[in-house]
Amino acid sequence: MQGVVSHGAISHLPLSGANAGRGVTIEGRAVTSPADAASGSYRLTCPGYFATLGIAIVRGRDFTHGDSTNGPGAVIVNESMAKAYWPEQDPIGRRLRFGSTESPRPWVTVVGVVRDVRHFGLDSSARREIFRPYPQAAWPQMTIAVKSGPDPLSVASSVRAALQRLDQDQPVTRVRTMADVVDESIGARRFPMLLLTIFSAVALLLAAVGVYGVVSCVVAQRSREIGIRMALGARAAQVVRMVVGRSIAPIAAGLILGCAGALLASRLLESLLYEVTTYDPAILGTILALLGGCAVIASVVPARRAASVDPLVVLKEE
């Protein structure tokens, strides 16, 4: 089909919220208690799925059309599954079967190992996963994955038409891009993060206005002193440095107290962060630099205004 690079199918698309699990018996692995029983998330795929979604096969092979109903049972596991049940071993060629040790189901052979995928969310760790070829264990509903050019939806109508030619009664629903799937998976956090961003911006603005107001008030109270200094030969730059320098001490104290408060309240924000720790020095340093910069700028403005006043006018008013 024109415009299609690769395609495949999966029973439970990553980040979609769909999931299924199965208990398995690992050949040669003793089970002494129910807690030792092996298990993993259960997926069915068609050949080409991993290549379509860019999931690397690190060992072995992908499913092929030879993994049919009459072919030998085959499974693919992810890295987490391989590390959990075949640590420091090559899982290719190992056997397992679905169910308990007494299960009459046949053994199936591991033919490949794929990279871990954050199936349950970008902020969740990867879990053990087992993949089976669709012909060997059918599933009532599958998601077809198609890789195309820069405009993914440009081939949507062609794919829909091809599926309906195979089965006119087969419904094709929820056509969307993986970018849409990712956006939906983080949608629950987008709104609170937007609110936090707005509140943070408002808080920064109020802090800057507060610093500006306090420094302006201090400058107004010391206008006679500043006028005398300038009348005795102080330059404007010296006056600005003096005013800003005396403002830095309380600003620095406020930043230190604010940083301590942020570290104490960091546990409340852990659930909203992704791949960023609450104690990340780069993030804390950036925030401190931003707040400190805004506070200094808010101090410079009234200081420059004070330095531009004619000292004779100030002294005459006094």
DRENDO-1510 file (C-alpha; in Angstrom, 1 decimal, always signed):
<recs>
REC; n; res; u; v; w
REC; 1; MET; +0.0; +0.0; +0.0 .
REC; 2; GLN; +1.4; +3.4; -1.0 .
REC; 3; GLY; +2.7; +5.4; +1.9 .
REC; 4; VAL; +2.8; +2.5; +4.4 .
REC; 5; VAL; +6.3; +1.7; +5.6 .
REC; 6; SER; +5.4; -1.2; +7.9 .
REC; 7; HIS; +2.5; -2.5; +9.8 .
REC; 8; GLY; +1.5; -5.0; +12.6 .
REC; 9; ALA; -1.1; -5.5; +15.3 .
REC; 10; ILE; -1.2; -5.8; +19.0 .
REC; 11; SER; -3.9; -6.8; +21.5 .
REC; 12; HIS; -3.1; -4.2; +24.1 .
REC; 13; LEU; -1.5; -1.0; +22.7 .
REC; 14; PRO; +1.0; +0.7; +25.0 .
REC; 15; LEU; -0.3; +3.7; +26.9 .
REC; 16; SER; -3.8; +2.9; +26.0 .
REC; 17; GLY; -4.8; +1.6; +29.4 .
REC; 18; ALA; -5.6; -1.9; +28.1 .
REC; 19; ASN; -3.9; -4.8; +29.8 .
REC; 20; ALA; -4.1; -8.5; +30.5 .
REC; 21; GLY; -2.0; -10.9; +32.6 .
REC; 22; ARG; -1.1; -14.5; +32.7 .
REC; 23; GLY; +0.5; -16.9; +35.2 .
REC; 24; VAL; +3.2; -19.1; +33.7 .
REC; 25; THR; +5.4; -22.0; +34.6 .
REC; 26; ILE; +9.1; -21.7; +33.7 .
REC; 27; GLU; +10.7; -25.0; +32.8 .
REC; 28; GLY; +13.3; -26.0; +35.4 .
REC; 29; ARG; +12.3; -23.3; +37.9 .
REC; 30; ALA; +11.1; -24.6; +41.2 .
REC; 31; VAL; +8.0; -23.0; +42.8 .
REC; 32; THR; +7.9; -23.5; +46.6 .
REC; 33; SER; +5.1; -21.1; +47.3 .
REC; 34; PRO; +2.4; -19.1; +45.5 .
REC; 35; ALA; +4.5; -16.0; +45.9 .
REC; 36; ASP; +7.2; -17.7; +43.7 .
REC; 37; ALA; +4.8; -18.2; +40.8 .
REC; 38; ALA; +5.9; -16.6; +37.6 .
REC; 39; SER; +3.7; -14.2; +35.7 .
REC; 40; GLY; +3.7; -11.4; +33.2 .
REC; 41; SER; +1.5; -9.0; +31.2 .
REC; 42; TYR; +0.0; -10.9; +28.2 .
REC; 43; ARG; +0.0; -9.5; +24.7 .
REC; 44; LEU; -0.8; -10.9; +21.2 .
REC; 45; THR; +1.0; -9.5; +18.2 .
REC; 46; CYS; +1.3; -10.0; +14.5 .
REC; 47; PRO; +4.6; -10.0; +12.5 .
REC; 48; GLY; +6.0; -6.5; +12.0 .
REC; 49; TYR; +4.5; -4.9; +15.1 .
REC; 50; PHE; +7.8; -4.3; +16.9 .
REC; 51; ALA; +9.4; -2.8; +13.9 .
REC; 52; THR; +6.4; -0.5; +13.3 .
REC; 53; LEU; +6.5; +0.9; +16.9 .
REC; 54; GLY; +10.3; +1.0; +16.9 .
REC; 55; ILE; +10.7; -1.6; +19.7 .
REC; 56; ALA; +14.1; -3.1; +19.2 .
REC; 57; ILE; +14.5; -6.9; +19.2 .
REC; 58; VAL; +17.7; -7.4; +21.3 .
REC; 59; ARG; +17.9; -11.1; +21.0 .
REC; 60; GLY; +16.4; -13.8; +18.7 .
REC; 61; ARG; +13.8; -12.9; +16.2 .
REC; 62; ASP; +10.3; -11.5; +15.6 .
REC; 63; PHE; +7.3; -13.6; +14.9 .
REC; 64; THR; +6.9; -14.7; +11.3 .
REC; 65; HIS; +4.0; -16.1; +9.3 .
REC; 66; GLY; +5.5; -19.5; +10.1 .
REC; 67; ASP; +4.4; -19.1; +13.7 .
REC; 68; SER; +0.9; -20.3; +12.7 .
REC; 69; THR; -1.6; -22.6; +14.3 .
REC; 70; ASN; +0.2; -25.7; +13.1 .
REC; 71; GLY; +3.6; -24.4; +14.0 .
REC; 72; PRO; +5.5; -24.9; +17.2 .
REC; 73; GLY; +4.5; -22.7; +20.1 .
REC; 74; ALA; +6.5; -19.5; +20.3 .
REC; 75; VAL; +6.7; -16.5; +22.6 .
REC; 76; ILE; +8.7; -13.3; +22.8 .
REC; 77; VAL; +9.5; -11.8; +26.2 .
REC; 78; ASN; +10.7; -8.4; +27.2 .
REC; 79; GLU; +14.0; -7.6; +29.0 .
REC; 80; SER; +12.3; -7.4; +32.4 .
REC; 81; MET; +10.8; -10.9; +31.9 .
REC; 82; ALA; +14.2; -12.3; +30.8 .
REC; 83; LYS; +16.1; -10.7; +33.7 .
REC; 84; ALA; +13.5; -11.9; +36.2 .
REC; 85; TYR; +13.4; -15.6; +35.2 .
REC; 86; TRP; +16.6; -16.2; +33.3 .
REC; 87; PRO; +19.2; -13.9; +35.1 .
REC; 88; GLU; +22.6; -14.0; +33.4 .
REC; 89; GLN; +21.3; -16.6; +31.0 .
REC; 90; ASP; +20.3; -16.6; +27.4 .
REC; 91; PRO; +16.5; -17.0; +27.4 .
REC; 92; ILE; +16.3; -17.9; +23.7 .
REC; 93; GLY; +15.3; -21.6; +23.4 .
REC; 94; ARG; +13.9; -21.7; +27.0 .
REC; 95; ARG; +10.5; -23.1; +27.5 .
REC; 96; LEU; +7.4; -22.0; +29.5 .
REC; 97; ARG; +3.8; -22.8; +29.6 .
REC; 98; PHE; +0.7; -20.8; +30.6 .
REC; 99; GLY; -0.9; -21.9; +33.8 .
REC; 100; SER; +0.3; -23.7; +36.9 .
REC; 101; THR; +2.7; -26.6; +37.1 .
REC; 102; GLU; -0.2; -29.0; +36.7 .
REC; 103; SER; -1.5; -27.2; +33.6 .
REC; 104; PRO; -2.0; -29.6; +30.6 .
REC; 105; ARG; -1.2; -26.8; +28.2 .
REC; 106; PRO; +1.8; -27.4; +25.9 .
REC; 107; TRP; +5.2; -25.9; +26.3 .
REC; 108; VAL; +6.1; -22.9; +24.2 .
REC; 109; THR; +9.6; -21.7; +23.3 .
REC; 110; VAL; +11.1; -18.2; +23.7 .
REC; 111; VAL; +12.2; -17.1; +20.3 .
REC; 112; GLY; +13.0; -13.4; +21.0 .
REC; 113; VAL; +13.7; -10.7; +23.6 .
REC; 114; VAL; +12.5; -7.1; +23.0 .
REC; 115; ARG; +13.2; -3.8; +24.7 .
REC; 116; ASP; +11.1; -2.8; +27.7 .
REC; 117; VAL; +8.2; -0.5; +27.0 .
REC; 118; ARG; +6.5; +1.8; +29.6 .
REC; 119; HIS; +3.1; +0.3; +28.8 .
REC; 120; PHE; +1.3; +1.7; +31.8 .
REC; 121; GLY; +2.5; +5.3; +31.5 .
REC; 122; LEU; +5.6; +7.4; +30.8 .
REC; 123; ASP; +6.1; +7.8; +34.5 .
REC; 124; SER; +5.8; +4.1; +35.3 .
REC; 125; SER; +8.5; +1.5; +35.3 .
REC; 126; ALA; +8.4; -1.3; +32.7 .
REC; 127; ARG; +6.9; -4.6; +33.8 .
REC; 128; ARG; +7.3; -8.2; +32.7 .
REC; 129; GLU; +5.6; -8.9; +29.3 .
REC; 130; ILE; +5.0; -12.0; +27.3 .
REC; 131; PHE; +4.0; -11.8; +23.6 .
REC; 132; ARG; +2.4; -14.6; +21.6 .
REC; 133; PRO; +1.7; -14.8; +17.9 .
REC; 134; TYR; -1.9; -14.0; +17.1 .
REC; 135; PRO; -2.6; -17.3; +15.1 .
REC; 136; GLN; -1.6; -19.4; +18.1 .
REC; 137; ALA; -3.9; -17.6; +20.6 .
REC; 138; ALA; -6.6; -15.4; +19.1 .
REC; 139; TRP; -7.9; -12.3; +20.8 .
REC; 140; PRO; -11.3; -10.7; +20.3 .
REC; 141; GLN; -10.0; -7.2; +19.6 .
REC; 142; MET; -6.7; -6.1; +18.0 .
REC; 143; THR; -5.2; -2.7; +17.4 .
REC; 144; ILE; -3.6; -2.3; +14.0 .
REC; 145; ALA; -0.4; -0.3; +14.0 .
REC; 146; VAL; +0.8; +1.4; +10.7 .
REC; 147; LYS; +4.0; +3.3; +10.2 .
REC; 148; SER; +3.8; +5.8; +7.4 .
REC; 149; GLY; +5.4; +9.1; +6.3 .
REC; 150; PRO; +5.3; +12.6; +7.9 .
REC; 151; ASP; +1.5; +12.7; +7.9 .
REC; 152; PRO; +0.4; +9.5; +9.6 .
REC; 153; LEU; -3.3; +10.1; +9.0 .
REC; 154; SER; -2.8; +10.4; +5.3 .
REC; 155; VAL; -3.0; +6.6; +4.9 .
REC; 156; ALA; -6.0; +6.2; +7.3 .
REC; 157; SER; -8.6; +6.0; +4.6 .
REC; 158; SER; -6.5; +3.5; +2.5 .
REC; 159; VAL; -6.0; +1.3; +5.6 .
REC; 160; ARG; -9.7; +1.4; +6.4 .
REC; 161; ALA; -10.7; +0.5; +2.9 .
REC; 162; ALA; -8.2; -2.4; +2.8 .
REC; 163; LEU; -9.7; -3.8; +6.1 .
REC; 164; GLN; -13.2; -3.5; +4.8 .
REC; 165; ARG; -12.3; -5.3; +1.6 .
REC; 166; LEU; -11.3; -8.2; +3.8 .
REC; 167; ASP; -14.4; -8.1; +6.0 .
REC; 168; GLN; -17.1; -5.5; +5.4 .
REC; 169; ASP; -18.7; -6.3; +8.7 .
REC; 170; GLN; -15.5; -5.6; +10.6 .
REC; 171; PRO; -15.7; -2.2; +12.4 .
REC; 172; VAL; -12.7; +0.1; +12.3 .
REC; 173; THR; -12.8; +2.6; +15.1 .
REC; 174; ARG; -10.6; +5.1; +16.9 .
REC; 175; VAL; -8.2; +5.9; +14.2 .
REC; 176; ARG; -5.5; +8.0; +15.8 .
REC; 177; THR; -1.7; +8.6; +15.9 .
REC; 178; MET; +0.6; +7.5; +18.6 .
REC; 179; ALA; +1.2; +11.1; +19.4 .
REC; 180; ASP; -2.5; +11.3; +20.3 .
REC; 181; VAL; -2.2; +8.2; +22.4 .
REC; 182; VAL; +0.7; +9.7; +24.3 .
REC; 183; ASP; -1.2; +13.0; +24.8 .
REC; 184; GLU; -4.2; +11.1; +26.2 .
REC; 185; SER; -2.0; +9.1; +28.6 .
REC; 186; ILE; -0.7; +12.3; +30.2 .
REC; 187; GLY; -4.0; +14.3; +29.9 .
REC; 188; ALA; -4.8; +13.7; +33.6 .
REC; 189; ARG; -1.6; +15.5; +34.6 .
REC; 190; ARG; -1.7; +18.3; +32.0 .
REC; 191; PHE; -4.4; +20.4; +33.7 .
REC; 192; PRO; -2.9; +20.4; +37.2 .
REC; 193; MET; +0.5; +21.2; +35.8 .
REC; 194; LEU; -1.0; +24.0; +33.8 .
REC; 195; LEU; -2.6; +25.3; +37.0 .
REC; 196; LEU; +0.7; +25.0; +38.8 .
REC; 197; THR; +2.5; +26.9; +36.0 .
REC; 198; ILE; -0.1; +29.7; +36.2 .
REC; 199; PHE; +0.1; +29.9; +40.0 .
REC; 200; SER; +3.9; +29.9; +39.8 .
REC; 201; ALA; +3.9; +32.8; +37.3 .
REC; 202; VAL; +1.5; +34.8; +39.4 .
REC; 203; ALA; +3.5; +34.1; +42.5 .
REC; 204; LEU; +6.7; +35.2; +40.7 .
REC; 205; LEU; +5.0; +38.4; +39.6 .
REC; 206; LEU; +3.7; +39.2; +43.1 .
REC; 207; ALA; +7.1; +38.6; +44.5 .
REC; 208; ALA; +8.7; +40.9; +42.0 .
REC; 209; VAL; +6.1; +43.6; +42.7 .
REC; 210; GLY; +6.6; +43.2; +46.4 .
REC; 211; VAL; +10.3; +43.6; +46.2 .
REC; 212; TYR; +9.9; +46.6; +44.0 .
REC; 213; GLY; +7.4; +48.2; +46.4 .
REC; 214; VAL; +9.7; +47.5; +49.5 .
REC; 215; VAL; +12.8; +48.9; +47.8 .
REC; 216; SER; +10.9; +51.9; +46.5 .
REC; 217; CYS; +9.7; +52.6; +50.0 .
REC; 218; VAL; +13.2; +52.3; +51.4 .
REC; 219; VAL; +14.6; +54.6; +48.7 .
REC; 220; ALA; +11.9; +57.1; +49.4 .
REC; 221; GLN; +12.8; +57.1; +53.1 .
REC; 222; ARG; +16.5; +57.5; +52.4 .
REC; 223; SER; +16.1; +60.1; +49.7 .
REC; 224; ARG; +17.8; +62.8; +51.8 .
REC; 225; GLU; +20.8; +60.5; +52.5 .
REC; 226; ILE; +21.0; +59.7; +48.8 .
REC; 227; GLY; +20.8; +63.4; +47.9 .
REC; 228; ILE; +23.6; +64.3; +50.3 .
REC; 229; ARG; +25.8; +61.5; +49.0 .
REC; 230; MET; +25.3; +62.7; +45.4 .
REC; 231; ALA; +25.9; +66.3; +46.4 .
REC; 232; LEU; +29.2; +65.2; +47.9 .
REC; 233; GLY; +30.2; +63.6; +44.7 .
REC; 234; ALA; +28.8; +60.1; +44.7 .
REC; 235; ARG; +28.2; +58.8; +41.2 .
REC; 236; ALA; +24.9; +57.4; +40.0 .
REC; 237; ALA; +26.4; +53.9; +39.6 .
REC; 238; GLN; +27.6; +54.0; +43.2 .
REC; 239; VAL; +24.1; +54.9; +44.5 .
REC; 240; VAL; +22.6; +52.0; +42.4 .
REC; 241; ARG; +25.1; +49.5; +43.8 .
REC; 242; MET; +24.5; +50.7; +47.3 .
REC; 243; VAL; +20.7; +50.4; +47.1 .
REC; 244; VAL; +20.8; +47.0; +45.3 .
REC; 245; GLY; +23.6; +45.7; +47.6 .
REC; 246; ARG; +21.4; +46.4; +50.7 .
REC; 247; SER; +18.5; +44.7; +49.1 .
REC; 248; ILE; +20.4; +41.5; +48.3 .
REC; 249; ALA; +20.8; +40.4; +51.9 .
REC; 250; PRO; +17.0; +40.0; +52.6 .
REC; 251; ILE; +16.5; +38.6; +49.1 .
REC; 252; ALA; +19.2; +36.0; +49.7 .
REC; 253; ALA; +17.6; +35.1; +53.1 .
REC; 254; GLY; +14.2; +34.7; +51.4 .
REC; 255; LEU; +15.7; +32.5; +48.7 .
REC; 256; ILE; +17.4; +30.2; +51.2 .
REC; 257; LEU; +14.2; +29.9; +53.3 .
REC; 258; GLY; +12.1; +29.3; +50.1 .
REC; 259; CYS; +14.5; +26.6; +49.0 .
REC; 260; ALA; +14.3; +24.9; +52.4 .
REC; 261; GLY; +10.5; +25.0; +52.2 .
REC; 262; ALA; +10.5; +23.6; +48.7 .
REC; 263; LEU; +12.7; +20.6; +49.8 .
REC; 264; LEU; +10.4; +20.0; +52.7 .
REC; 265; ALA; +7.3; +20.1; +50.5 .
REC; 266; SER; +8.9; +18.1; +47.7 .
REC; 267; ARG; +7.1; +14.8; +48.5 .
REC; 268; LEU; +3.9; +16.5; +47.5 .
REC; 269; LEU; +5.2; +17.1; +44.0 .
REC; 270; GLU; +6.8; +13.7; +43.3 .
REC; 271; SER; +3.7; +12.3; +41.7 .
REC; 272; LEU; +3.6; +15.1; +39.2 .
REC; 273; LEU; +7.2; +14.8; +38.0 .
REC; 274; TYR; +8.5; +12.7; +35.2 .
REC; 275; GLU; +12.2; +11.7; +35.1 .
REC; 276; VAL; +13.0; +14.7; +37.3 .
REC; 277; THR; +13.8; +14.2; +41.0 .
REC; 278; THR; +12.5; +16.7; +43.6 .
REC; 279; TYR; +16.1; +17.3; +44.7 .
REC; 280; ASP; +17.5; +17.9; +41.2 .
REC; 281; PRO; +20.3; +20.5; +41.7 .
REC; 282; ALA; +20.0; +21.9; +38.1 .
REC; 283; ILE; +16.2; +22.5; +38.6 .
REC; 284; LEU; +16.7; +24.1; +42.0 .
REC; 285; GLY; +19.6; +26.2; +40.7 .
REC; 286; THR; +17.5; +27.4; +37.8 .
REC; 287; ILE; +14.6; +28.4; +40.0 .
REC; 288; LEU; +16.8; +30.2; +42.5 .
REC; 289; ALA; +18.6; +32.1; +39.6 .
REC; 290; LEU; +15.2; +33.0; +38.1 .
REC; 291; LEU; +13.8; +34.3; +41.4 .
REC; 292; GLY; +17.0; +36.0; +42.4 .
REC; 293; GLY; +17.2; +37.7; +38.9 .
REC; 294; CYS; +13.7; +39.0; +39.1 .
REC; 295; ALA; +14.3; +40.3; +42.6 .
REC; 296; VAL; +17.5; +42.1; +41.6 .
REC; 297; ILE; +15.8; +43.6; +38.6 .
REC; 298; ALA; +12.9; +44.8; +40.8 .
REC; 299; SER; +15.6; +46.4; +43.0 .
REC; 300; VAL; +17.5; +48.1; +40.2 .
REC; 301; VAL; +14.5; +50.0; +38.8 .
REC; 302; PRO; +13.8; +52.1; +42.0 .
REC; 303; ALA; +17.6; +52.4; +42.6 .
REC; 304; ARG; +18.2; +53.9; +39.1 .
REC; 305; ARG; +15.2; +56.2; +39.6 .
REC; 306; ALA; +16.7; +57.4; +42.9 .
REC; 307; ALA; +20.1; +58.0; +41.3 .
REC; 308; SER; +18.6; +60.1; +38.5 .
REC; 309; VAL; +17.1; +62.6; +40.9 .
REC; 310; ASP; +18.8; +66.0; +41.2 .
REC; 311; PRO; +20.3; +66.2; +44.7 .
REC; 312; LEU; +19.5; +70.0; +45.0 .
REC; 313; VAL; +15.8; +69.2; +44.5 .
REC; 314; VAL; +15.9; +66.6; +47.2 .
REC; 315; LEU; +17.7; +68.7; +49.7 .
REC; 316; LYS; +15.4; +71.7; +49.0 .
REC; 317; GLU; +12.4; +69.5; +49.7 .
REC; 318; GLU; +13.9; +68.4; +53.0 .
</recs>
